[in-house]
Amino acid sequence: MSAWSGVLVVGGGCVGSTLACALAEAGVPVQVVDPQPAPRDWPEGTVDARVYALTHASRAIFSNLGVWEAIRAGGACPYERMEVWDAEGTGHIGFDAAETGECCLGHIVEQRVIIGALLARLDALGVERRTDALVGLQVAPDHVEARLASGERIRVALLVGADGARSRVRDLAGIGLDVLDYEQTAVVAAVRTERPHEHTARQRFMPTGPLAFLPLCDGRSSIVWTTTPEAAEDLLEMEEGAFCEAVTEAFGRRLGRVLSAESRAAFPLRRRHARHYVRPRIALVGDAAHTIHPLAGQGVNLGLLDAAALAQVVQEARGRLRDPGQYLTLRRYERWRRGENLLMMRAMDGFRWLFGSRQPLLREARNLGLRLVDRAAPVKLVLARRAMGLEGDLPQLARLLR
């Protein structure tokens, strides 16, 4: 058994590794435990099934941690415009980076590129990342003891669950979870189209769910097609030609024909929200605390803000010679992030309900609303800046360096 007075992060994905980097940069002793080996390389020419639409706030976090240049070099594709339209009407809204005073609206990046850059930074900072699994924990007044599958026991001041939607930390801490099954599945793939994407993110809303095309650096687009579980199963089983034709027609041939598709995968969609983000000596971040509908691509961005906020709370507590694992300290993090996350979750649920309805009056109302907002430049600017992560109660790390 090793005694250690820092922070143990369980989960080495984007959010957990970001938190570990932020803590290490601030001089906080930190270790990372993850049952999966760290992804260090991948076959050339392939595309990760998971890509993220990073906001400016997320880019700021990565810039301030010294990893953005590596992420950009690994293939961060800026998108300068966004188009959203209703498949059952004339409603349309468009956003242009030029209208916001920014060079782009955000960046589309593969998950593995982000993790690879963070791992390199963790190595440079001397942070230990071990491949092991958490199997038990015991909380004492002045520490929490983690028991690993290897038999090792680690004592720390704070244990953080960054271990995803099926969080072992959350379960072992006895934190309840509110779950809503959307009864939808997201089918993802990398596709090549007849027409160029022109660095534009596009989303078509259909009654069964939205179909999004996100631009990639190599000219392809990453698609996220939200549909029924039955339709998703059919899409996964199709031959490539049939799948390409199905995507072409569902997208209204907006980019011409879909010529090829690879890296097909599917993910069931559920909204999850932990009833508490913290317990004495324990905190949850990212998907361990919340998952939301992917229609606005905000999931990972919320998790990165969790990591930045928790790192700031821990750093400020240590600066005042306070115990960062005490419940009163951690409650500041929970109050900061829970309300922000809940607001975004409810907004996404509202959009999903509104665009999924086939009632004639609601269909007319949403199409009229899209047209009106598209013509109201001040309203669009407020919406765009909020979605870009340029507004709100942002942690210090998420504020852009000018």
C-alpha positions, -999 to +999 in steps of 0.1 A: +000+000+000+014+034-010+006+066+009+002+097-012-014+130-005-025+143-039-054+136-063-062+103-080-081+106-113-099+075-123-104+076-161-078+087-187-101+099-215-103+135-227-118+149-195-098+129-170-065+136-188-074+173-191-080+175-154-048+157-146-028+181-168-045+211-152-037+198-117-001+190-126+004+224-142-007+239-109+018+218-089-008+194-075+004+158-071-018+137-094-020+102-107-042+087-134-057+051-134-075+037-164-083+001-172-076+007-209-041+011-223-032+046-235-038+049-273-004+061-287-008+055-324-032+043-351-033+031-387-026+059-412-057+070-432-082+058-407-107+081-388-118+077-352-155+069-348-158+096-322-152+132-331-159+163-311-170+198-320-147+218-297-159+253-286-136+283-282-137+276-244-124+241-249-097+254-273-087+279-246-084+251-220-061+232-243-041+263-253-035+272-217-024+236-209+001+237-238-015+210-259-035+229-285-007+231-311-003+193-310-041+189-314-042+213-343-012+195-359-030+162-355-060+173-375-083+200-359-106+212-386-119+247-382-155+253-393-164+288-403-201+284-409-230+263-396-263+256-414-294+241-397-326+233-414-359+215-409-366+186-432-403+192-429-406+228-438-387+259-449-371+268-416-334+275-418-308+293-398-272+300-406-242+311-386-210+327-399-178+332-380-174+366-396-205+378-379-190+370-345-156+386-349-139+352-346-119+333-372-141+302-368-171+289-349-151+259-335-130+229-345-139+193-353-113+170-338-110+132-334-111+119-299-078+100-303-060+131-314-070+150-282-061+121-260-028+116-277-018+152-272-029+151-236-009+119-229+023+135-244+018+165-221+012+142-190+044+124-199+063+158-201+048+168-167+059+135-151+023+123-143+021+086-138-007+069-158-012+032-149-033+006-166-055-007-137-091-008-126-107+006-094-125-022-075-131-005-042-128+026-021-130+036+015-135+072+027-118+083+060-120+118+076-086+128+062-082+107+030-098+083+006-083+049-001-086+034-035-083-004-040-071-015-075-076-048-093-038-054-091-042-054-053-025-020-048-041+005-024-036+042-029-044+069-003-052+104-016-068+136-004-093+135-034-105+108-058-121+120-090-144+099-112-137+107-148-146+071-158-175+077-182-213+071-182-210+037-164-188+052-137-174+028-112-165+057-089-201+069-089-214+034-081-189+028-053-196+062-038-233+054-037-243+084-058-277+080-075-284+086-111-314+100-130-317+084-164-339+092-194-337+067-223-342+088-255-350+056-274-327+068-301-293+056-314-265+077-330-249+061-360-215+076-368-192+073-398-166+091-419-179+098-454-166+113-486-190+134-506-193+145-542-191+182-532-166+197-507-178+205-472-164+241-474-155+241-437-192+242-429-210+222-402-245+211-414-275+196-396-308+185-410-336+179-385-359+150-392-388+136-371-367+106-361-337+128-352-310+151-367-284+141-393-252+162-389-222+165-412-191+177-395-160+187-417-127+169-413-093+181-424-088+155-451-120+166-470-142+140-455-171+146-432-179+129-399-216+122-397-238+117-367-272+103-376-296+101-347-325+077-355-345+049-340-327+018-327-343-004-354-333+020-382-297+022-367-294-015-367-304-016-404-279+011-412-251-008-396-259-040-415-261-023-449-235-028-476-214+003-480-231+013-513-266+010-498-255+029-467-240+057-488-273+060-507-293+061-475-272+089-461-273+108-495-311+108-495-315+115-458-293+146-462-313+158-492-282+156-515-269+188-499-233+177-506-242+156-537-238+119-535-220+102-506-192+083-523-177+062-495-181+055-458-159+039-431-156+036-393-193+030-389-204+026-353-235+032-332-242+045-297-275+043-278-285+077-264-295+083-228-296+114-207-279+107-173-275+131-145-258+123-112-279+134-082-247+147-066-214+157-082-195+154-049-192+135-017-165+140+010-132+132-008-149+123-041-159+143-072-174+134-105-166+151-139-177+147-175-198+117-185-196+103-149-217+132-138-238+139-169-245+128-205-268+148-228-283+145-263-256+151-290-276+173-312-256+204-304-223+186-298-219+200-263-212+169-242-174+169-242-173+207-239-193+205-207-170+179-194-139+199-201-154+229-183-160+205-153-123+196-154-112+232-155-136+243-128-126+215-104-089+221-111-094+258-102-113+249-070-086+225-059-058+250-067-074+278-049-081+257-018-045+246-017-034+283-021-054+291+011-039+261+029-073+243+029-080+206+023-092+203-013-109+170-005-132+184+021-169+184+013-173+222+018-145+228-007-160+204-033-195+219-029-182+250-046-174+230-077-208+213-076-227+246-073-206+261-101-211+233-126-244+215-118-266+244-127-248+252-159-250+215-170-286+212-161-295+243-181-278+228-212-294+194-207-329+210-205-322+231-236-312+200-256-343+181-245-364+210-255-349+211-290-352+174-294-389+175-284-396+205-307-379+191-338-392+156-332-428+166-331-450+161-362-479+182-349-488+207-377-489+237-354-455+229-338-440+223-372-452+257-384-440+274-352-405+259-353-401+268-390-413+303-384-390+306-353-359+295-373-367+320-401-372+348-376-341+341-356-321+338-388-331+374-397-325+388-362-287+395-362-284+405-325-303+374-313-281+352-335-250+367-322-260+360-286-268+324-294-236+319-314-213+334-287-230+312-260-226+281-281-190+289-289-181+291-253-174+328-253-200+337-226-210+324-192-193+317-159-161+303-173-132+289-153-099+307-156-085+280-179-114+284-204-108+321-210-090+328-242-056+342-242-054+374-263 
